[in-house]
Structures are given as C-alpha cells and as structure tokens.
C-alpha cells in the first residue's frame, strides 16, 4: 500500500499481528483427521469382486476382458479424486475390441470402498497400487502390464513407480496427472488450505460456483452428478491429503524414470499448465527416451471421457503396441513443439 512503512506500524496493528500469530500456533494443535485402518498383517488377495488389502480393507474392482482369447496387453486403471472405477468403462470397452484387458478398482475412501470420503496416509494408496498390479500380473503371466492413472490416480502411479520396485509393470500412462502441489500454488491459497484443514477438517466443500469445466462431454458430466457413488461434498482434510499427494508427485517427477505416456489437455482447468510444465521440465534427462508426452489442444481435464476421447484411446493402444513410434493423432509432435518453444 502506498505510503505504508511496515516498520512504523501502529501499536494496534502490531498487536493484531501478534494475536493472529498466537492464534495460528494454538490452532496448529489440531490436525487433519486421517484414517488409520490398522497394521499391515494380511496378505493381499484378489477375489472375484474385490481386492483385499494388507490392512484388511475390501476394495471393489471391475474388469473388462479382451475379445481375443489371449490379451496383448493389460491395463490397470486408477481413477481420480471423488471418482471410482466406473470412470474407465468406456475406454475399457473400446480397448476390448483391440485385444486389451482392463481392470480398475475403487481406491480407499472412494466409490464402493469403505470409509467413503475419508483420506488415508498417501503410502497406503501406493501400497494398494503396487499390490493390485502385482496380483493382476500374476493372473496374466508374460503379458505386458501398464498402469494408467487419471489425475489423482496419475499421482499415485507416478509416486509408486518412483519410490518402489515394481518390475511387473511395463510402463505407465498418466492422464492429466495431479501435480498441482503447494510449490506451484499461490501462497494465500496454500495458507488457507492449511488453516482450514487444521481448524475444520470435516467441513464438506464443493466445486459449485467455481465455473470450472472438467470436460466438454456434458452428457457424461450430468450422469456423474446423478451417480450416488461420486462424492459431491469433499471434506477439507481429504483435499489437504490430495494436495500432499500432489506435492509428492511433483517431487517424484525428478526421479520418475519408468517408461511412460503422459497425456495433457490444452483446456485443462483443474491441473493447469504451470505445474504441468514444471513436471515436464523436471523429468530426468537421462530417461528422456522413456517418456512420450502428448498434448491435445482442445481436450479438457477428463480427456479420457471428452467428446473426442476416441482419439486419446487410439493413441494409448498404439503406444502399448509400440512405445517408440509416433502417435496416430500427432499429439506427441505437438508436445515437442510446445516444449521446445517454451524453452
């Protein structure tokens, strides 16, 4: 503010600042309420309708078997925040006819899994992804297995592959991975989230009024709004947990060396270009040949379910067939042009 000297603040102003700081320290005694299901004392198991985790949870899953007797590839799909396994139904149905078998499970706290709307330690999401992909790989020995993650699911896949050894995973497909960590957030937004998570962790929040368009597929969005398994009001501590995961994913980009296809929509209003560009630039240079980036200028955050989603699905199929060749849509060439022009 013009004419203001912070060293000449009035006593009342200094008192207000001191009281605010004291209040924040007092409030910091509160904490986001994460779910702790208990010790890891069970062996993970795959049942016909659900996946039993190491800590005793039951996570429903869906599967779509390839039309061919023996699939040429396996996809394990991880859904985004507040979503669940049904997100992959249309892509999986399309890929069935192209020799690909798909699986998708409800991550803990979402869909038909227990503790609906609650958040767990991030390590448990990675643990589930590792165990589930290993069980699926054992069910389909000798067939290439890819983990596909959308948004939050992309962050889980990315951090899991960066931190843990999973030799049964041939590669990763990351669709608009959630990398909007605190490092790339405005400080006021990050501070407000911290304060909210430590003072009113159970208060539900919704995205109404934000005027954010996640897809151009309006019919699909209306169906999501009517789906009882889609979470509409999100607890603040769950949002805080998601941001913690995005912090981890952005940090993991420095060591992410798994073979991957990274998809991004030019009209993404949820995970915006700034943090996504940051992730692209941090990918290890010595693993450059392992990463194929694809940019779709007219696509939104839910590019796997946009009106032109078949273009993306076709690129995914082509990449699983031959990761070293050009994509049919030319989205990889556009990405190269975009990244070279931004340097």
Helices and strands as residue ranges (DSSP letters): G 6-8, H 11-27, E 45-46, E 50-52, E 58-64, E 73-78, G 85-88, H 89-96, E 100-105, H 122-139, E 145-150, H 152-163, E 171-175, G 182-184, H 187-199, E 204-205, H 218-226, E 234-235, H 236-252, E 260-265, H 273-282, G 285-290, E 291-296, H 309-321, H 331-341
